[in-house]
Amino acid sequence: MRSSKTDTKTNGSLWNLLADRFNTFKLKKCIHPDAAVNIEVGWPILLSVIEKYKEENKKRSLNVFDFGCGVGEFCRTLADKGYNTVGMDHSAGMLELAKSKVGKGVKLIHANHRHEVFNDFEMSKKFDVVTGIHSIEWIDDVEVAFLNIAKTLVDDGLLIFAVFPKEHVVDSLRIKDLFEDFDSKEDPYFGYANFDGVRVPVWVRSSKTYDEILEPMGFEKILDIMPEYPADFFKKYKWTGSKYPEMNILAYKKRKS
């Protein structure tokens, strides 16, 4: 597999510069379109799948771990629904915003996917659900991330995350929006997302690749969709990027060990 290693501390400092861009606690009219996609496209689907999981498994409540929680509004949304919620992010800047907004019902952890926190007894098989909204594709050694995430999930637990579809990246490269300097325009894997001068390395993987990584770890796929933007999204947020679906939402169930 093609790769280009990036230091996690360096990557975290880049996201510190993007905390305001992805601050979803702003007035809706002031939220950046890049962050609005998460709210308008991703959140409703993730919340629906999580609620269905809760009902099917007859659970009175859920322990939820938001991997790459950013400024934390999705954590607060989960907590408002009665879920016991923990958020983790490697950006101190993002977490500073989160601490002032999420409330006492959400625990926040400053760590990356390689951190020793994943070996803590308190994290072992603690969570019914792990979520990740555009937090996976910024990681080069994603297998390490998934191995650590698997440690935190209960048997039959739900892993649900959203990543960039390759088709969206291909179209974005075509119109020269956001993505640049990729190894291939037709089959992009490694390149950069340029957020108005802040260049963040990104790895674009197909859903088949995620299957090949997760299935040997004991996960079974239960969802694979690329939702369309809401009808009024482009006008509401003045979106200028690719109109090809921006999210590939994948869900897996951890089989009993």
N, C-alpha and C positions, 0 to 999 in steps of 0.2 A: 504494500500500500504506500502511495506517495505521502510524504510528510515533510513538515518543517517545524522543528521544535521551537516553542516560545516559552520563556520563563514566566511562571504564574504570577510572580510579584510584579513584573513589568506589565503584564496583561491587566492585573488589578488596578495599577495606577492609571492605565488608559481609561478604564471605566469610571474612575473618580472624576475624570474630565467630562464624562457624559451623564453625570447624575442629574443635572437640570434637564437635559434633553429627554430623559426617560422618567421624569417626575410626573406621575399620574395623579398626584394630589392637587394639582393646579385646577383652576376653573376649566371646564371642558373646552371652552373656546380657545384656551391658551395651551392645551396639551399638544405636544408635537405629534405629527402624523405617525412617526415611527413607534411612538408609545401607544397611540390610539388604536393601532392594529391589534395590540395585545388585548385591550379592553373590549373592542367591538367584535373581533373575530375569535380570539382564543378563549377568553374567560368564560363566555356562555357555554361553550362546548365542554370545557374541562369541568365546570361546575355541574353540568348535567350528567356527565359520565360518573363523576364522584358520587353524586346523589343516587344514581342508579346502583352503583356498587354497594352503597350503604344499605339500600333497600333489599337487594338480592341476598346480601350476607346477613341480613337481620341484625345489624349493629345499631345500638342506641346512639353511639357517637363515634367519631373517628379521630385518630391521631394522624395529622398530615404534616409532611415535610416538604417545604417549597425550596427546591435546590436552585440556587441562583435567584434569590428573591428580589434583588434590586432594591428599590425604595420601599417595597413592602406592602403596597396597597392590596395586592392579591392575597397576601397573608391576612390582612385585616378583614377582607371580604370572607375568607374562609372562617376566621374566628367569629365573625358576626353571624355565621350560619351554625355556630355551636361546636365547630371542630377545634380540637386541641392542636394548635398550630405552632410549628417551628420553622423559621426562615434562616437560610444560610446564604452568604455572599462573600466574595473575596474582595469587594470594593468597599473600603472604609467610608468613602464619600457617599456611596449609595446608602450604607447602613446608618450614617449620621442622619440622613433625611428620614429613614425608616423609624429610628428610635423616637423621633419627635412626633410621629404620626400614628403608629400601629396600635398603641395602647398596651396596657399591662397583660392583656390576654395572649400576646404573641411573644415567644422567646426568639431572640435573634443571635446568630452565631457568625463571627467573623472568621472565615476559613475558606480554603479552596478544596478541590476534589481530591487532593493528595494528603490532606491534613490528617494528623493522628486522631482527631476527634472521632473519626469513623471507627476507631478501635475502642472507644469508651464503652463500658458496659451499658450505660444509660441509653446509648444509641442502638444497641443490638436488638434487632427484631422488635423495634418500638412502634414503627409506623404502619398503619393500614394502607396509606397512600403516599406516594412521592410524586411531586409535580415538577416540571421544568419548562418554563415558557421562554423560548429563545435563550437558553443557557447552555445547551449541550454543544452547539456547533462552534463555540469559541474554544473548545478543548481539543488539543492534539491527541493525547493519549486517552481517548474516550473509554477504552476498555477498563482503565484504572477507575475512572469515575463510576462506571456501571457496577464494577465489582464492589466498590465501597457503598454505593446506593443499595445494592442487593443485601448487604449486611444489615441495613436499617429496616428492611421490609419484613413484615410477618409473612408466614406461609399463606398463600392465596392473596397476598397483597397486590395492590394496583400501582403500576408505574405508568404515568401518562405525561408526555412531553410534546412540545412543538418545536420544529426546526424549519429552516428554509428548504423548500423543494428545489431540486436541481433546475427544474424548468423555469422557476422564478428567477434564479440567478442567471441562467442563460439569457433570458429576455432582458434582464436588467443590464447585463453586459452589452447587449445589442443596442440599447437606448442610452448607454453610458450613465447609468444611475446607480449610485451607492457602491457597487462592487467594481473592483479594478485589480489589475496585475495578477490575474489568475493564470494557472498553468495551462489552461485550455478554455477556449470560448465555447466549444461544443460539448465538452465533458469536464466541467470545472470541478476541481477537488480542493485545492488550496489557493487562497488569494487573500484579498483585504476588503473590508467594508470601510469606506471612507465617510465618516460622519463629519462633514464640513471641516476637514483637516485632521481629525483624529482617526488615524488608520489602525484598525483592529484586525488581527489575523483571524481568518475564518476557514473552517473545514466543512465542505458541503458533501453530505453523504446521502445515498438513496435509502429508501425504506428497506430495500432488500439487504443493504449493508448492515442496517441496524438489526434486522432479523438474524443475520449471520453472526453478529456479535452477541446478541442477547439470548438466542435460543440455546446455545451450549451452556449458558449460565443458569438455565432453568426457567426461562421466561417463555410464555406462550402469547403470541399476538392476538389481541381481541378487537383492535380498531386501527384503521389506516385510512384517513380522509384528508382531503385538501379543500377546506371550505372556501366558498366565494366570499368576497367582501359584501357587506350589507348594501342595499340599493342606494342609500343616501351617503355612503361613506366618502366618496370622492369629492362631492360638493361640500360636505360638512367639514372635512379636514384639509381640503385643498391638496389632495394627494397628487404628486407628479411622477411617481415611480411606476414600475411595471404593474399592469392590471391583472397579470397572471397570479393565481392564488399564492399568498405570501407565507402560508403556513401549511406544513404537513404535520398533522396531529396523529401521533402514534400512541397506542396504549397496549400494555403487556400485563399479564397476570403471572405472578411468581408461583411456580408450582411447589407443592409441598416437598421438603427435602427428606 
